[in-house]
Amino acid sequence: MTDFIIKIENLGKTYDNEGTQTKALENVSFELKEGEFLSIMGPSGSGKSTLMQILGMLDRPTEGRYFFDGRDTFKFEDDELAEIRNKKIGFVFQSFNLLPRTSVFENVELPLLYDRKSDGKNREKVIRALKNVDMEHREKYLSNQLSGGEKQRVAIARALVNNPNVVFADEPTGNLDSKAGLQVMKILQKLNDEGKTIILVTHETYTAEHAKRIIYMKDGRIIADDKIKNRRIADGTEKILK
């Protein structure tokens, strides 16, 4: 069994809009070990969001190969991709994507309701996920009664509820003030310290430096892949990584 949770080779994505072809990704290759914390950086239009869509199996590449946990995703049928997205991948989005006028508990429970092999432990799993983000005391609140930072913490709990292999965070601090943004990064760092693989998409250097490795993208290509030497810690300190 490979120790790479993600491996992509010469990945490409071309969009066809009424005969006009636009390359969003071209010849992208890298490997990610289980337990890494990776930031993907780049300006608008660099391809970073398209790459995350493909890595999160929300879209398929037009070229290249993508191996997830040692398996070639090209061979997956749509229903198998959906099951992997639900069981092995967690998503956190800039806009939270919570259901309004629905309780915190129900929002976090949502991925469990798609599981056809429920073990009857939904409440236990939801409360555990909420405790991970210090939001168990808000379980009965409606999502539209929460602050932006609290909404993002609930969104992280929802991403964690199925105990996924990888958590994808797409601009998770983009709609938050600096204090709430640091709280979110502290949670992501804690999850990574506990062994979760984290992939963060951001355009902010300060946020990206909370990871352990940064991939820089431009015009659909990777232009740099650097390990971070002085990692930012969300409590305001820095840590030198070997």
NORVEN-V943229 format. One record per pair of residues at least 12 apart in sequence whose ideal C-beta (glycine too) atoms are under 7 Angstrom apart, sorted by the first residue. I is the first residue (numbers start at 0). J is the second residue. D is the distance in Angstrom with one decimal. If there is no record, write none. Layout:
I_J_D ; I_J_D
//
This chain:
0_69_5.8 ; 1_69_4.5 ; 2_32_5.7 ; 2_33_6.3 ; 3_30_4.8 ; 3_31_6.4 ; 3_32_5.9 ; 4_31_5.9 ; 4_32_6.7 ; 4_33_4.4 ; 4_68_5.8 ; 4_164_6.1 ; 4_165_6.2 ; 4_196_5.4 ; 5_31_4.2 ; 5_54_6.4 ; 5_67_6.1 ; 6_30_4.7 ; 6_66_4.3 ; 7_27_6.3 ; 7_28_6.0 ; 7_29_6.2 ; 7_63_6.5 ; 7_64_7.0 ; 7_65_5.0 ; 8_28_5.3 ; 8_63_5.6 ; 8_64_4.7 ; 9_26_5.3 ; 9_28_5.8 ; 9_62_6.5 ; 9_63_4.1 ; 10_24_5.8 ; 10_27_4.3 ; 10_28_6.9 ; 10_53_6.8 ; 10_60_5.0 ; 10_62_6.8 ; 10_63_3.8 ; 10_65_6.4 ; 11_24_5.4 ; 11_25_5.3 ; 11_26_6.5 ; 11_60_6.1 ; 11_61_5.7 ; 11_62_3.3 ; 11_63_5.5 ; 12_24_4.2 ; 12_49_5.5 ; 12_53_6.5 ; 12_60_5.3 ; 12_61_5.5 ; 13_61_4.9 ; 22_219_5.5 ; 23_46_5.2 ; 23_49_4.3 ; 23_219_5.6 ; 24_46_4.9 ; 24_49_5.6 ; 24_50_6.1 ; 24_219_4.7 ; 25_219_4.6 ; 25_220_5.6 ; 26_220_6.5 ; 27_50_6.5 ; 27_220_6.7 ; 27_221_5.7 ; 29_214_6.4 ; 29_221_6.6 ; 29_224_6.2 ; 31_196_6.9 ; 33_196_5.6 ; 34_194_5.4 ; 34_196_5.9 ; 35_196_5.9 ; 35_211_6.4 ; 35_212_6.3 ; 36_191_4.3 ; 36_197_4.5 ; 36_210_4.4 ; 36_211_4.7 ; 37_198_5.1 ; 37_199_7.0 ; 37_210_5.9 ; 37_212_5.0 ; 37_214_6.5 ; 38_199_4.7 ; 38_201_6.1 ; 38_207_3.8 ; 38_210_3.9 ; 38_213_4.6 ; 39_51_6.8 ; 39_198_6.8 ; 39_200_4.9 ; 39_214_5.0 ; 39_216_6.5 ; 40_201_6.2 ; 40_202_6.6 ; 40_207_5.0 ; 40_213_5.7 ; 40_215_5.2 ; 40_216_6.9 ; 41_215_6.2 ; 41_216_3.6 ; 41_217_5.9 ; 42_202_6.6 ; 45_216_4.2 ; 45_217_5.2 ; 45_218_6.7 ; 46_216_5.3 ; 46_219_4.0 ; 47_200_5.2 ; 47_216_5.0 ; 48_169_6.8 ; 48_200_6.4 ; 51_167_5.9 ; 51_169_5.8 ; 51_198_7.0 ; 51_200_5.0 ; 53_65_6.7 ; 54_167_6.9 ; 54_198_6.6 ; 55_84_6.9 ; 55_88_5.8 ; 55_90_6.3 ; 55_167_5.0 ; 56_72_6.6 ; 56_80_4.8 ; 56_83_6.2 ; 56_84_5.3 ; 56_88_6.9 ; 67_83_7.0 ; 68_164_6.6 ; 85_110_5.7 ; 85_113_5.3 ; 85_114_6.9 ; 85_161_6.5 ; 86_161_5.6 ; 87_163_5.3 ; 87_164_4.6 ; 87_165_6.9 ; 88_163_5.3 ; 88_165_5.4 ; 88_167_6.6 ; 89_158_3.0 ; 89_159_5.9 ; 89_163_4.1 ; 89_166_4.4 ; 89_167_7.0 ; 90_158_5.7 ; 90_167_5.3 ; 91_154_5.2 ; 91_155_5.4 ; 91_158_5.1 ; 91_166_6.7 ; 91_167_6.9 ; 91_168_4.3 ; 91_169_7.0 ; 91_171_4.9 ; 92_154_6.9 ; 92_169_5.3 ; 93_169_6.0 ; 93_170_3.9 ; 93_171_6.6 ; 93_173_4.2 ; 93_174_5.7 ; 94_174_6.8 ; 95_150_4.5 ; 95_151_6.0 ; 95_154_4.9 ; 96_154_6.7 ; 97_142_4.1 ; 97_150_5.8 ; 97_153_6.2 ; 97_154_6.3 ; 98_142_6.5 ; 99_142_5.8 ; 99_143_4.6 ; 100_141_5.6 ; 100_143_6.2 ; 101_141_6.6 ; 101_142_5.9 ; 102_138_6.9 ; 102_139_5.8 ; 102_140_6.7 ; 102_141_6.0 ; 103_134_6.6 ; 103_137_5.1 ; 103_138_5.2 ; 103_140_5.3 ; 103_142_6.3 ; 103_153_5.3 ; 104_125_5.7 ; 104_138_4.4 ; 104_139_6.8 ; 106_142_5.6 ; 106_153_5.9 ; 106_157_5.9 ; 107_125_4.8 ; 107_128_5.6 ; 107_129_6.2 ; 107_153_6.4 ; 107_156_4.8 ; 107_157_4.7 ; 107_160_5.5 ; 108_121_5.6 ; 108_125_5.1 ; 109_157_6.4 ; 110_157_6.5 ; 110_160_5.5 ; 110_161_5.3 ; 111_124_6.4 ; 111_160_6.1 ; 111_161_6.9 ; 124_160_5.4 ; 125_160_6.1 ; 128_156_4.1 ; 128_159_4.5 ; 128_160_4.4 ; 129_156_5.0 ; 131_156_6.4 ; 131_159_5.8 ; 132_152_4.1 ; 132_155_5.2 ; 132_156_4.9 ; 132_186_5.5 ; 134_149_6.6 ; 134_152_5.1 ; 134_153_5.8 ; 134_156_6.1 ; 137_149_6.6 ; 147_174_5.7 ; 147_175_5.2 ; 147_179_6.0 ; 148_175_5.6 ; 148_179_2.9 ; 148_182_5.7 ; 148_183_6.9 ; 151_171_6.0 ; 151_175_6.3 ; 151_183_5.2 ; 152_183_7.0 ; 152_186_6.7 ; 155_186_5.9 ; 164_196_6.3 ; 165_196_4.6 ; 165_198_6.4 ; 166_190_6.6 ; 166_195_5.8 ; 166_197_5.3 ; 167_198_5.1 ; 168_187_6.3 ; 168_197_6.7 ; 168_199_4.8 ; 169_200_4.8 ; 170_200_6.2 ; 170_201_5.8 ; 171_183_5.4 ; 172_184_6.7 ; 172_206_5.6 ; 181_233_5.0 ; 184_206_6.7 ; 184_209_4.7 ; 184_233_4.4 ; 185_233_3.5 ; 185_234_6.9 ; 187_199_7.0 ; 188_209_6.1 ; 188_232_6.8 ; 188_233_5.6 ; 208_227_6.1 ; 208_230_6.7 ; 208_231_4.4 ; 209_230_7.0 ; 209_231_4.9 ; 209_233_6.3 ; 210_227_6.5 ; 211_226_6.8 ; 211_227_5.6 ; 211_230_6.1 ; 211_240_6.1 ; 212_225_6.9 ; 212_226_5.2 ; 212_227_6.3 ; 213_225_5.4 ; 213_227_6.4 ; 227_240_6.1 ; 228_240_6.0
//
